Amino acid sequence: MVGMLRMRRSRGVASGILLVLLGLWGGLIAFIGPYFHYAYTPDTAWTYSTARLWLEILPGAATFLGGFLLIATNGRHVAGFGALLAAASGAWFTLGTVFSPLWNHNVPLGGSPASATVVMRIAEQVGFFTGLGVVIVAIACFAFGRVVSLADEIETVTPIREPVTTETVPIEP
């Protein structure tokens, strides 16, 4: 029972690396996207706002942390927490702009896509929030399933029997 919470570190590494990269993307794209004409308003690079903090920086940092926990640990409880943290932050990427009018006087936070064409506006919405969040949730749920599944490295214990000797030894008086 003691070894049941341990797992091979390789169980969460691939998912963890993907989540770390997606967390970096989600947290930094708002600041470096304007260099590539891929931005939300305000479409100037390295402009900070509380909307960016709540909708991009914090969920990006939580995804990064969840991915890092999946990479760094070999304990199931820590890796499971990392996967759940990443899944929650992915859900926040997807739904944060929808729920933001609840605390912002009926005005959605995050701005609007800055591109002029419809295709680029859709690509910005998907790349900044909706699609990014869905991909993070999918990878985090896959990682969580791998973490909590029964370990295939548990070995069955077979007792070793010593050979029975057939020789009799006389007892000395």
Secondary structure by P-SEA (a helix, b strand, c coil): ccccccccccccaaaaaaaaaaaaaaaccccccccccccccccccccccaaaaaccaaaaaaaaaaaaaaaccccaaaaaaaaaaaaaaaaaaacccccccccccccccccccccccaaaaaaaaaaccaaaaaaaaaaaaaaaaaaacccccbbbbbbbbcccccbbbbbcc
